[in-house]
Amino acid sequence: MNPLQLFTVLINFLAFVVYVYLIWFVLNLNRKELLNRLCALAIVPFAIWSFAFTFLHSATSLNAAKLWMNVASIGWCSFPVGVLWFYLDFSHHERLLKKKSFIAACLFLAAFFTFEQWNGNLIVDLVRQPYGWSSVWKISPMSFAFSMYYVVFVVGCMYLALDFERRTKSVREKKQARIFYVNALVSLILGTTTDVMLPMLGIGTVPPLADIFILSWAGGLVYAVKRYGFMALTPATAAEDILSTVADSLMLVDLDGKIVLSNKSVHDLLGYTEQELKGKDIGSIANGIDMATLLESETIRSQELNLLKKNGEQVPVLLSASAVKDQEGEVMGIVVTALDITERKKMEQELRASEQKYKTLVDHALVGIGIHQDNRIVFANRRMATMLGYSPEEFIGLQIADLIHPAERSAVLSRAHKRQSGSLEPETYEIRLLKKDGSSFYALISNGLIDYNGRVATLITISDITDTKARKELEEANKELEAFSYSVSHDLRAPLRSIDGFSQALLEDYADKLDDQGREYLRRIRAASQRMAQLINDLLTLSRVTRAEIHFEEVDLSTIVENIAAELKESQPNRDVKFIIAQNVKAYGDSHLLRIVLENLLSNAWKFTSKHKNAVIEFGAKESDGKRVYFVRDDGAGFDMAYVDKLFVPFQRLHEQDEFEGTGIGLATVQRIVHRHGGMVWAEGEVEKGATFYFTLQL
Amino acid sequence: MDRRFVLLVEDSADDVELTLRALSKSDILVEVVVVHDGVEALDFIFGTGPYAGRNLNVMPTVVFLDLKLPRVNGFEVLQRIRADERTKLLPVVILTSSNEEKDLIRSYELGANSYVCKPVDFTEFSNAIRQLGSYWLFLNESPMRENK
């Protein structure tokens, strides 16, 4: 045996030993994992191949060589199948492996070509060479078919690996796939050249070393399986996966404070590459963090600090650090994680600015601002408390009832209650508030519903209107009006009484000295003075209505109407007027003022039906657009709708004095009272068909 | 026999005339003492000034008091009458043009026995005066008489 032949024999044997070791090794890594088993299975043909080649090249007779070549063919005819199965499983096409027909087809092909070789249809002859034996391939459709089988399977493996590398998102799997196709490509090109191409071209001087070159492939498979051990999730591979994929920035720092490892997030965040960061002191990028503090605390949780970017900018992060310990509990290094909180910081700042803005607004507002819930004050600004004479501390928790003037208390509370249960109530209105010392003042209050601690509450703003210009002017005007009315009340009536009284005296004492016309004149003087007295009375009522304080309470309008109707009937018992009065019509308002409204409307109805033989006067209420509308209807003289605007103007009359007497102030008074109750009054009518007066009391 | 008379405190000559006419028309034959302002009224009642030396045992059966008076107004007169032991029970009827509620309330607060608003219509005015006269002069039992 020459040295070259000995080398060939030894190298093939060595390859066999390595293959056997690799089989043992990969099974030992994880015997239960399908991929490990397939990896081992794929190496078995290589082992058979190199085992047979050891004896092939040491064979002395052609027959022996042919026998060993046939044994080797078991390996080189079946390895494409084993390798393909492995690649299929690795690239997640394991479903194909579950198909029995596919498995059977693969096994058939391997067995078929092995059988053909044993029948002498592939390698027909072996030629003695210095290194051993070279093969002579039969140029036939069968050997071409074998080449096709071989190429299709191997190219299939390549495709699977390339495709998988492209598809997978895992860096680890990408690396693995790369090893799989690079190693396969290298060993196949070399192996195919020495074992197939050259022999087919008739060049027998180069020994067939495919089984040797394939070592790199098999070794690569085993290396990848071990290195990236994806058959079972191990902490190490998981850590690497996590490190590369998490959004958090991760750095591994050694005991000297030098960065050992950093992930992509760190590079994106700080603008350094991994190489630039490696070996950098952690303190140079994290302000206020040094190794001593890290080691001392061992664990730092969510500490806010700034990291220094490559371009010198600072980026706020939430930094956590924890010690990594070996099995003996010795600290080996620190894992530092940083969460970019730039956005959060910005939002916090905006929120704080907005909160600050509103707080300042509330603190410095010239109006009182507060919140009440369950009839108690739960929040108030200083202004609100001082307005009512309390300190801010004692103000919180007060019953709102205690802050409202008794005259308005029940009305305001019931309104607040209705509002909180969803009813539409006026938002802004005047209110009389009660101070701590018992004095009261007028305020304008505005209400809005808000959610406070998860439940409905009312946000109120209050402004003191005692000293507002408008109120002062109004008070001034009211005082003047009061003085005027007072003087009218006293002084304007006295002369009238004289006129009337002395006219009467003339009529009584000097009737014989006057003719009929003279007596008629005196009667006219009396009538005029009495009408003027009525005018004064009505004017005084109108002005009183303007000034009077409104005392809210529930008023039974039906009863009032019945009383007035009875009075009217009594005043002219011979008239035939039918009253239709709706029962139990209630309203919320001032009973005295509402009585004046009804008196005016009913006596108008009474008056304007007086020319009819019989008449019907109706009182009732109806709902319209969610509002309660009260009405007084008659079938009397009515009016022309063209003049409806003039109805409520003081002293405007639509009828001749001789036709229907009156001062023209009644409806103006009605309107003023209704307005003071926050309501509306309007009328509909038709000449000789009657009139209907409507009013609302929105409060 | 008791001397029954009315003290009419009234500054308006017209009203004095009409009141007297109304009284005579209603067949109430009674003496009427007329004073024209608050000071004169108080002088008469308490026997001061021009009325010094008046027999204070003789007091009017009823005082018809106007509110709007020169110098001392009706409220003050009423107040003084009620403040004095001798006259605190003297019947005082406020007879005025005003129907202001506050005047009415103040009058009763100060101890007026009645409050009557003089109607413009003379017929009604006559009725009012007649009723007042017959009530206060003849029907009403005045506690003042027992003082004597």
Interface residues (C-beta under 8 A of the other chain):
Chain A: S485 Y486 S489 H490 D491 R493 A494 P495 L496 R497 S498 D500 G501 F502 S503 Q504 A505 R526 S529 Q530 M532 A533 N537 L540
Chain B: S12 D14 D15 E17 L18 R21 L67 K68 T96 S97 S98 N99 E100 K118 P119 V120 D121 F122 T123 F125
